[in-house]
């Protein structure tokens, strides 16, 4: 018989590590298989909701440095209507926080010891047909096997295709995201900007003394933008965003990647649960991807701790029911935003303007929307 643990997590990124950290100190055996051999130095930035920040603080992960977002300005290019969401109106110190992926990952993963997290462990095969689930993995040139009452995929879904009964749904958006750091003439004042354009959304998130940029464009346009010299890039960005922040005066290294919606149904199976990007990978609009994944981890850890039979059909059914509304709403919300705003159809443009203007006139609706972004859609509290 292989070594048997209570919970085996495949993937030690922020979501997988947060799940393991949530179970630390309990009378459970937990093992994380992490393919990387050294801490992440990923330069990307992440937008953590206030709810995610509270969850991470609860499990002992203090994210520092992080830039608070106290206001979000939402508008559409070439059309009327805008709305402003504020932390004060929602009764919270900040709507969200912007931090580097590497800092978020380090804050969580550094709390796990080497016995819990096996670095350089690459999962190769998964078998769910026995009394326990088993995973074969390669580590330091040796193929090893470990069995678990519950296997959690938190690796982006690399092995999902090997699981019978789970289907991965994929929708290519025909868009790329251009990301990088930019600076403007005016200070950000902890305000984030989400500007919808016919080519896709453009987001500016306050980060340090500048902004983190997420600029959506067609693949051809994105490649052309990435090839521009610094001055030409800043001029193009200026024309695209406008002069609300004065002039764009500097930019760092830029990168681009294709955007896709990918989600798995169902997101549980025998001895198996999916969390984070293994369960769903979203368009970055509204910054919901990581936050949805952290809510997965928070709720799954609660179901594990409250269960008298880890990995059982009952426990997995409870997790599925607890997450299906928030998860489904998050997928539909981000996908609908792209479909609704990434076009120039006149009736839709007018309807978008009316919707933004109406939201701006209804404080209770703004507060409900803000809190849904922070804590999830009609879900049992994770805190």
Secondary structure, DSSP 8 states (H G I E B T S, - for coil): --EEEEEEEE--SHHHHHHHHHTTTSS--EEEEES-SS------EEEEEHHHHHHHHHTT----S-EEE-EEEEEETTS--EEEEEHHHHTSS-SEEEEEHHHHHHHHHTTS-TTTEEETEEEEEEE-SSSSEEEEEEETTEEEEEEEEEEEE-SSSTTGGGSTT-EEEEEEEEEEEEEEEEEESS--TTEEEEEEETTEEEEEEEETTEEEEEEEE-HHHHHHHHTS-HHHHHHHHHHHH-STT--EEEE---EEEEEEEEEEESSEETTEEE-GGGTEE--SGGG-HHHHHHHHHHHHHHHHHH-SSTT-HHHHHHHHHHHHHHHHHHHHHHHHHHHHHSS--HHHHHHHHHHHHHHHT-HHHHHHHHHHHHH-SS-----
